[in-house]
């Protein structure tokens, strides 16, 4: 029995009534997205064999004070017959139905669900998950209980996430949800990481027949069954009348944010970023993963190695190997010892026939260890004077600005076979670079007007306290354009 529990008009009702296979609720903060997500499985609590899983990226986000588990207790304890077990993060919503909360902290965690059949899948804060996580779990969204499998997800606006691209049709040029499109069903399939969209299932079948034809011939299944429906529904705090009654101060808290944060969290804007100080334009930076024409241009260019050294502590040693401005290989080594540093660089050099004079290494701190062991390698001193007397605070700032200009011109390329290799258990190299990009911001010019990037201690808060080792290794390639070697060596 449910005691006076019902969704409010607006976002909550619209999200719960949608017939879409996938509903993404991407409203502003305070609209009641998590409450709506928790309401979803209640409707099928009487169905034998029905069950679901709601994911958050990390376990603390579920167990922490005021987190997902606490929110579920406030709701489900009002329903007779429900039994919650905090130790296992599971609810029995009825004798027939179970709901589990789980995390997907690392990319490999998706394989914990291999072979699972999950009729209802929920993602709380979808932008915290990778695209790979979402689509792998979509393959586990199966049902034999009579309830059609479906997915529900919530998130706050994040213009730098894969979700922003996924729901782009629902967002206007200014970044706000298009009211006339809220709740409208679109249909899609995925072909080699690309989406094929249509207004009907038949339209998608027609567009994607080159992919569907062998599946249909082999299985005999109607091709329309391979097409998913999607909708996006936005909302704002003003639709959450109950919250404004019980906690009106929350509206004041949102209104007190910076203009950019207020645009996202209060007004639900999907294109407003937190500031305009990013050195690397997000859209241009994403192009480095699709600029395939660079491969042909790089065929006969010199091969270089750039490396950011780390031996102890939380930082990682990063070794990049480039042909021209195309990244062809990399290694990530955590907490390396001195001999491992030298061996890693030498092995990369042998593997790709790189001369020692075409290697650049970070010579600040522990990087000085390399000096003398790899004769002729180029020392990269971050705080040294800029090359050619140009108007930069130091060499590091000069190379970052040069790299940003080269990205703007479309000179860099990281092919899929490199971009999609793991950086660590949580992220691919592509995801890591996109993550670190946001920490590289323009500093206020000094009294001489010299250009600079913000110092590392100001960068780390954007990266949860981590160091931007990967993007620093990325920008170091510019040292070879600033100080070219002669004669240039070519490889076929």
C-alpha positions as CSV (number, residue, x, y, z in Angstrom):
1,X,0.0,0.0,0.0
2,X,1.3,3.4,-1.0
3,X,0.6,6.4,1.3
4,X,0.0,9.6,-0.6
5,X,2.9,9.1,-3.0
6,X,2.4,10.5,-6.5
7,X,4.5,12.3,-9.1
8,X,4.1,16.1,-9.6
9,X,2.9,17.7,-12.8
10,X,5.6,18.6,-15.3
11,X,8.8,16.6,-15.5
12,X,7.9,13.8,-13.1
13,X,4.6,12.9,-14.7
14,X,6.0,13.2,-18.3
15,X,9.0,11.0,-17.5
16,X,6.8,8.3,-15.8
17,X,4.3,8.3,-18.7
18,X,6.7,8.1,-21.5
19,X,6.5,4.9,-23.6
20,X,10.1,5.3,-24.9
21,X,12.7,2.5,-24.5
22,X,15.1,5.0,-23.1
23,X,14.1,8.2,-21.2
24,X,16.8,10.7,-20.3
25,X,15.7,13.3,-17.7
26,X,18.2,16.1,-18.1
27,X,16.6,18.9,-16.2
28,X,18.1,21.5,-13.9
29,X,18.8,20.7,-10.3
30,X,15.9,20.3,-7.9
31,X,13.3,19.0,-10.4
32,X,13.0,15.6,-8.6
33,X,14.8,13.4,-11.1
34,X,16.1,10.9,-8.5
35,X,12.6,10.6,-6.9
36,X,11.1,9.9,-10.3
37,X,13.8,7.3,-11.0
38,X,12.9,5.5,-7.8
39,X,9.2,5.6,-8.5
40,X,9.7,3.8,-11.8
41,X,10.0,0.1,-10.6
42,X,7.1,0.4,-8.2
43,X,4.6,0.1,-11.0
44,X,5.8,-3.5,-11.8
45,X,6.3,-4.7,-8.2
46,X,3.4,-7.1,-8.6
47,X,5.0,-8.8,-11.7
48,X,6.7,-12.1,-11.0
49,X,10.2,-12.1,-12.3
50,X,10.5,-8.4,-12.8
51,X,13.6,-6.7,-11.4
52,X,15.9,-3.8,-11.9
53,X,19.3,-2.2,-11.1
54,X,19.9,1.5,-10.6
55,X,23.6,2.5,-11.1
56,X,25.7,5.3,-9.8
57,X,29.3,5.7,-10.8
58,X,30.8,5.0,-7.3
59,X,29.6,3.2,-4.2
60,X,30.0,6.3,-1.9
61,X,27.5,8.1,-4.1
62,X,25.0,5.4,-3.1
63,X,25.9,5.0,0.6
64,X,26.8,8.5,1.6
65,X,24.7,10.6,3.8
66,X,21.8,11.9,1.7
67,X,22.8,9.7,-1.2
68,X,20.8,7.3,-3.3
69,X,20.2,4.8,-0.6
70,X,18.9,7.4,1.9
71,X,16.6,8.8,-0.8
72,X,15.2,5.3,-1.4
73,X,14.5,4.7,2.3
74,X,12.4,7.9,2.4
75,X,10.3,6.6,-0.4
76,X,10.1,2.8,-0.1
77,X,9.6,2.8,3.7
78,X,6.2,4.4,3.0
79,X,5.2,1.4,1.0
80,X,4.0,-1.7,2.9
81,X,5.7,-4.9,2.1
82,X,9.0,-3.5,1.1
83,X,12.2,-4.7,2.7
84,X,15.5,-3.0,2.3
85,X,18.9,-4.4,3.0
86,X,21.6,-1.7,3.3
87,X,24.5,-4.1,3.4
88,X,23.7,-5.5,0.0
89,X,22.0,-2.4,-1.3
90,X,18.9,-4.3,-2.3
91,X,15.2,-3.8,-2.0
92,X,12.4,-6.4,-2.1
93,X,9.6,-4.2,-3.4
94,X,7.3,-7.3,-3.2
95,X,7.7,-11.0,-2.8
96,X,8.2,-11.1,-6.6
97,X,10.4,-8.1,-7.3
98,X,13.9,-7.0,-6.4
99,X,15.7,-3.7,-7.0
100,X,19.5,-3.4,-6.6
101,X,21.7,-0.4,-6.4
102,X,25.2,-0.9,-7.8
103,X,28.2,1.1,-9.0
104,X,30.3,1.1,-12.2
105,X,33.4,2.8,-11.0
106,X,35.7,1.2,-13.5
107,X,35.2,0.4,-17.2
108,X,35.8,-3.3,-16.4
109,X,32.9,-3.3,-13.9
110,X,30.4,-3.7,-16.8
111,X,31.6,-7.3,-17.3
112,X,30.3,-8.1,-13.8
113,X,26.9,-8.0,-15.5
114,X,27.8,-10.3,-18.4
115,X,25.0,-12.8,-18.9
116,X,22.6,-10.8,-16.8
117,X,18.9,-10.2,-17.7
118,X,17.8,-6.8,-16.3
119,X,14.3,-5.7,-17.3
120,X,14.7,-2.2,-15.8
121,X,18.0,-0.3,-15.8
122,X,18.4,3.1,-14.2
123,X,21.3,5.5,-14.4
124,X,21.4,8.2,-11.8
125,X,23.6,11.1,-13.2
126,X,24.2,9.5,-16.6
127,X,26.9,12.1,-17.5
128,X,29.1,10.5,-14.9
129,X,29.2,7.2,-16.9
130,X,31.1,6.6,-20.1
131,X,29.3,6.0,-23.4
132,X,30.8,2.4,-23.4
133,X,29.3,1.7,-20.0
134,X,25.8,2.8,-21.1
135,X,25.7,0.9,-24.3
136,X,27.2,-2.3,-22.8
137,X,24.5,-2.3,-20.1
138,X,21.9,-1.7,-22.8
139,X,22.9,-5.2,-24.1
140,X,21.9,-6.6,-20.6
141,X,18.5,-4.9,-20.8
142,X,16.4,-8.0,-21.4
143,X,13.2,-9.4,-20.1
144,X,11.2,-12.6,-20.0
145,X,8.7,-11.5,-17.4
146,X,6.3,-9.9,-19.8
147,X,7.4,-6.3,-19.1
148,X,9.2,-4.8,-22.1
149,X,12.8,-4.0,-21.1
150,X,13.5,-0.3,-20.6
151,X,16.0,2.3,-19.4
152,X,15.6,5.4,-17.4
153,X,18.4,7.9,-16.7
154,X,18.8,11.3,-15.0
155,X,21.5,13.9,-15.3
156,X,22.2,17.6,-14.9
157,X,23.4,19.5,-18.0
158,X,27.0,18.8,-18.9
159,X,28.1,20.3,-22.3
160,X,31.3,18.3,-22.3
161,X,29.7,14.9,-21.9
162,X,28.8,12.3,-24.6
163,X,25.2,12.7,-23.4
164,X,25.1,16.2,-24.7
165,X,25.8,14.9,-28.2
166,X,23.3,12.0,-27.8
167,X,20.4,14.4,-27.0
168,X,21.5,17.3,-29.3
169,X,18.2,17.2,-31.3
170,X,16.2,18.2,-28.2
171,X,18.4,21.2,-27.4
172,X,18.3,24.6,-29.2
173,X,21.3,26.7,-30.3
174,X,21.3,28.6,-27.0
175,X,21.5,25.4,-25.0
176,X,18.0,25.2,-23.7
177,X,15.6,22.3,-24.1
178,X,13.1,22.8,-27.0
179,X,9.7,22.7,-25.4
180,X,7.9,21.4,-28.4
181,X,10.3,18.4,-28.6
182,X,10.2,17.4,-24.9
183,X,8.9,13.8,-24.7
184,X,8.9,13.4,-28.5
185,X,10.1,9.9,-29.4
186,X,13.0,9.5,-31.8
187,X,14.3,6.2,-33.1
188,X,17.9,5.1,-33.6
189,X,20.4,2.3,-34.1
190,X,24.2,2.3,-33.7
191,X,26.5,1.6,-36.6
192,X,30.2,1.5,-35.8
193,X,29.8,4.1,-32.9
194,X,27.7,6.3,-35.1
195,X,24.0,6.9,-34.6
196,X,21.4,6.4,-37.3
197,X,18.3,8.5,-36.4
198,X,14.8,8.6,-37.7
199,X,11.3,9.8,-36.9
200,X,10.0,6.2,-37.2
201,X,11.4,2.7,-36.8
202,X,10.9,2.1,-40.6
203,X,13.0,5.2,-41.4
204,X,15.9,3.9,-39.3
205,X,15.5,0.4,-40.8
206,X,15.8,1.9,-44.3
207,X,18.8,4.0,-43.5
208,X,20.5,1.2,-41.6
209,X,19.6,-1.8,-43.9
210,X,23.2,-2.4,-44.8
211,X,23.8,-3.3,-41.2
212,X,20.5,-5.0,-40.4
213,X,20.3,-7.2,-43.5
214,X,22.7,-9.9,-42.4
215,X,21.1,-9.9,-38.9
216,X,17.6,-10.3,-40.4
217,X,18.6,-13.0,-42.8
218,X,20.4,-15.0,-40.1
219,X,17.8,-14.7,-37.3
220,X,14.5,-14.1,-39.2
221,X,13.6,-11.4,-36.7
222,X,11.6,-8.4,-37.8
223,X,14.2,-5.6,-38.3
224,X,12.0,-3.1,-36.4
225,X,12.9,-5.1,-33.2
226,X,16.5,-3.9,-33.5
227,X,15.5,-0.2,-33.3
228,X,15.4,1.6,-30.0
229,X,13.2,4.6,-29.1
230,X,14.6,7.5,-27.1
231,X,13.2,10.7,-25.6
232,X,14.6,13.6,-23.6
233,X,12.6,15.5,-21.0
234,X,13.8,18.6,-19.3
235,X,12.5,20.4,-16.2
236,X,13.3,23.0,-13.6
237,X,12.9,23.5,-9.9
238,X,9.7,25.5,-10.2
239,X,7.9,22.3,-11.2
240,X,8.9,20.7,-7.8
241,X,6.3,22.5,-5.7
242,X,6.9,20.1,-2.7
243,X,10.6,21.0,-2.6
244,X,9.9,24.7,-2.7
245,X,7.5,24.3,0.2
246,X,9.8,22.3,2.4
247,X,13.1,23.7,1.4
248,X,12.7,27.1,-0.3
249,X,16.3,27.9,0.6
250,X,17.5,25.5,-2.1
251,X,16.2,27.9,-4.8
252,X,18.3,30.6,-3.2
253,X,21.3,28.4,-3.1
254,X,21.0,27.8,-6.9
255,X,20.4,31.5,-7.6
256,X,23.6,32.4,-5.6
257,X,25.8,30.5,-8.0
258,X,28.0,32.1,-10.7
259,X,26.1,33.1,-13.9
260,X,27.4,30.0,-15.7
261,X,26.6,27.6,-13.0
262,X,23.2,29.2,-12.6
263,X,22.5,28.8,-16.3
264,X,23.2,25.1,-16.0
265,X,21.8,24.1,-12.6
266,X,18.9,26.6,-12.3
267,X,17.9,27.1,-16.0
268,X,19.0,23.7,-17.4
269,X,21.3,25.1,-20.1
270,X,23.3,22.4,-22.0
271,X,25.8,24.6,-23.8
272,X,26.9,27.0,-21.1
273,X,30.3,26.1,-19.7
274,X,31.6,27.2,-16.4
275,X,33.9,29.8,-17.8
276,X,35.4,31.1,-21.1
277,X,39.0,30.6,-20.0
278,X,39.5,27.1,-21.5
279,X,42.6,27.2,-23.7
280,X,41.4,24.2,-25.8
281,X,38.0,24.7,-27.4
282,X,36.0,21.6,-26.5
283,X,34.6,21.0,-30.0
284,X,37.9,21.6,-31.7
285,X,39.6,19.3,-29.3
286,X,37.2,16.5,-30.0
287,X,38.2,16.8,-33.7
288,X,41.7,15.4,-32.9
289,X,40.0,12.0,-32.7
290,X,38.4,12.2,-36.2
291,X,41.0,14.2,-38.2
292,X,41.9,11.1,-40.2
293,X,43.4,13.1,-43.0
294,X,46.4,13.8,-40.8
295,X,47.4,10.2,-41.1
296,X,48.3,10.6,-44.8
297,X,50.1,13.9,-44.0
298,X,52.1,12.3,-41.3
299,X,53.3,9.3,-43.3
300,X,56.8,10.6,-44.0
301,X,57.2,12.8,-40.9
302,X,59.8,12.4,-38.2
303,X,58.9,10.1,-35.3
304,X,59.2,11.7,-31.9
305,X,58.7,10.6,-28.3
306,X,57.4,12.9,-25.5
307,X,57.3,11.8,-21.9
308,X,56.2,13.2,-18.6
309,X,58.2,11.5,-15.8
310,X,56.8,10.3,-12.5
311,X,58.5,7.9,-10.1
312,X,56.7,8.0,-6.8
313,X,53.5,9.4,-5.6
314,X,50.1,9.5,-7.3
315,X,51.3,10.9,-10.7
316,X,51.7,8.6,-13.6
317,X,54.6,8.4,-16.1
318,X,53.3,9.0,-19.6
319,X,55.2,8.1,-22.8
320,X,53.7,9.3,-26.2
321,X,55.1,8.3,-29.6
322,X,54.2,10.5,-32.6
323,X,54.6,10.4,-36.3
324,X,54.3,14.0,-37.2
325,X,51.3,15.1,-35.1
326,X,49.6,11.7,-35.2
327,X,49.9,9.8,-32.0
328,X,50.8,6.2,-32.9
329,X,51.5,4.6,-29.5
330,X,51.7,5.3,-25.8
331,X,52.5,3.8,-22.4
332,X,51.2,4.7,-19.0
333,X,53.3,3.5,-16.0
334,X,52.2,4.2,-12.4
335,X,54.8,4.9,-9.7
336,X,57.9,3.8,-11.7
337,X,61.4,3.2,-10.4
338,X,64.4,4.8,-12.0
339,X,65.4,1.8,-14.2
340,X,61.8,1.4,-15.3
341,X,61.7,5.0,-16.5
342,X,64.7,4.5,-18.7
343,X,63.6,1.1,-20.0
344,X,60.2,2.4,-20.9
345,X,61.6,5.2,-23.0
346,X,64.2,3.0,-24.6
347,X,61.7,0.3,-25.5
348,X,59.4,2.8,-27.1
349,X,62.3,4.2,-29.1
350,X,63.4,0.8,-30.3
351,X,59.8,-0.2,-31.2
352,X,59.3,2.8,-33.4
353,X,62.9,3.5,-34.5
354,X,63.1,6.8,-32.7
355,X,66.5,8.5,-32.4
356,X,67.4,9.8,-29.0
357,X,67.6,13.3,-30.4
358,X,64.0,13.0,-31.2
359,X,62.9,12.4,-27.6
360,X,61.7,15.2,-25.3
361,X,61.4,14.6,-21.5
362,X,60.1,16.7,-18.7
363,X,63.3,17.7,-16.9
364,X,61.6,19.3,-13.8
365,X,61.8,17.3,-10.6
366,X,62.3,13.5,-11.1
367,X,62.6,14.0,-14.8
368,X,66.2,15.1,-14.2
369,X,66.9,11.4,-13.6
370,X,66.7,10.8,-17.4
371,X,69.5,13.3,-18.2
372,X,72.6,11.4,-19.0
373,X,71.0,8.1,-19.5
374,X,69.5,8.9,-22.9
375,X,72.2,11.0,-24.6
376,X,71.0,13.7,-26.9
377,X,67.4,13.7,-25.7
378,X,65.8,17.2,-25.5
379,X,65.2,18.5,-22.0
380,X,61.8,20.2,-21.4
381,X,62.1,22.7,-18.6
382,X,58.6,24.0,-17.9
383,X,59.6,27.2,-16.3
384,X,62.4,28.1,-18.7
385,X,62.2,31.2,-21.0
386,X,60.0,30.9,-24.1
387,X,61.8,30.1,-27.3
388,X,62.5,33.0,-29.7
389,X,61.6,35.6,-27.0
390,X,57.9,35.3,-27.7
391,X,55.3,36.9,-25.4
392,X,54.8,34.0,-23.0
393,X,55.5,33.6,-19.3
394,X,57.5,30.4,-19.8
395,X,58.1,27.5,-22.1
396,X,55.2,25.5,-20.7
397,X,52.7,28.2,-21.5
398,X,54.2,28.8,-24.9
399,X,53.8,25.1,-25.9
400,X,50.3,24.9,-24.5
401,X,49.2,27.9,-26.5
402,X,51.0,26.6,-29.6
403,X,49.3,23.2,-29.1
404,X,45.9,24.9,-28.8
405,X,46.5,26.8,-32.0
406,X,47.5,23.6,-33.8
407,X,44.3,21.9,-32.5
408,X,42.3,24.8,-33.8
409,X,43.9,24.3,-37.2
410,X,43.1,20.6,-37.2
411,X,46.7,19.5,-37.2
412,X,46.5,16.7,-34.5
413,X,45.1,13.2,-34.9
414,X,44.7,10.3,-32.4
415,X,43.3,7.3,-34.3
416,X,40.6,5.1,-32.7
417,X,43.0,2.1,-32.1
418,X,45.1,4.4,-29.9
419,X,42.4,6.7,-28.5
420,X,40.3,3.8,-27.2
421,X,43.2,2.0,-25.4
422,X,42.9,2.2,-21.6
423,X,44.6,4.9,-19.7
424,X,43.6,3.1,-16.5
425,X,40.8,1.0,-15.2
426,X,38.4,3.9,-15.3
427,X,39.1,5.7,-18.6
428,X,40.4,5.3,-22.1
429,X,43.1,7.7,-23.4
430,X,40.4,9.7,-25.2
431,X,38.3,10.1,-22.1
432,X,41.4,11.0,-20.1
433,X,42.4,13.7,-22.5
434,X,38.9,15.2,-22.7
435,X,38.9,15.1,-18.9
436,X,42.2,16.9,-18.5
437,X,41.5,19.4,-21.2
438,X,39.2,21.4,-18.9
439,X,42.0,22.1,-16.4
440,X,44.1,24.0,-18.9
441,X,42.9,27.5,-18.6
442,X,44.3,30.9,-19.5
443,X,45.8,32.8,-16.6
444,X,45.4,36.6,-16.3
445,X,48.3,38.2,-18.2
446,X,51.0,39.6,-15.9
447,X,52.0,43.2,-15.7
448,X,54.1,42.8,-18.9
449,X,51.2,41.2,-20.8
450,X,52.8,37.8,-21.1
451,X,50.4,34.9,-21.8
452,X,50.3,32.0,-19.4
453,X,48.2,29.0,-18.2
454,X,47.0,28.7,-14.7
455,X,49.5,26.9,-12.4
456,X,49.2,23.2,-11.6
457,X,47.9,23.8,-8.0
458,X,44.9,25.7,-9.7
459,X,44.5,22.9,-12.3
460,X,44.2,20.0,-9.9
461,X,40.8,21.0,-8.4
462,X,39.3,20.6,-11.9
463,X,40.7,17.0,-11.9
464,X,39.7,15.9,-8.5
465,X,43.2,16.6,-7.1
466,X,45.0,14.7,-9.9
467,X,47.8,16.0,-12.1
468,X,47.3,16.7,-15.8
469,X,50.1,14.3,-16.9
470,X,48.6,13.2,-20.2
471,X,47.8,16.6,-21.7
472,X,51.2,17.9,-20.6
473,X,52.8,15.1,-22.5
474,X,50.5,16.1,-25.4
475,X,51.7,19.7,-25.5
476,X,55.4,18.8,-25.2
477,X,55.4,17.8,-28.9
478,X,55.4,21.5,-29.8
479,X,59.0,21.8,-28.6
480,X,60.1,20.1,-31.8
481,X,58.5,22.8,-33.9
482,X,60.0,25.5,-31.8
483,X,63.5,24.0,-31.9
484,X,63.7,21.9,-35.1
485,X,66.5,19.4,-35.6
486,X,68.5,19.4,-38.8
487,X,68.7,17.4,-40.9
488,X,65.1,16.0,-40.6
489,X,64.9,12.2,-40.7
490,X,62.2,10.6,-42.7
491,X,60.5,7.2,-42.3
492,X,58.5,5.2,-44.9
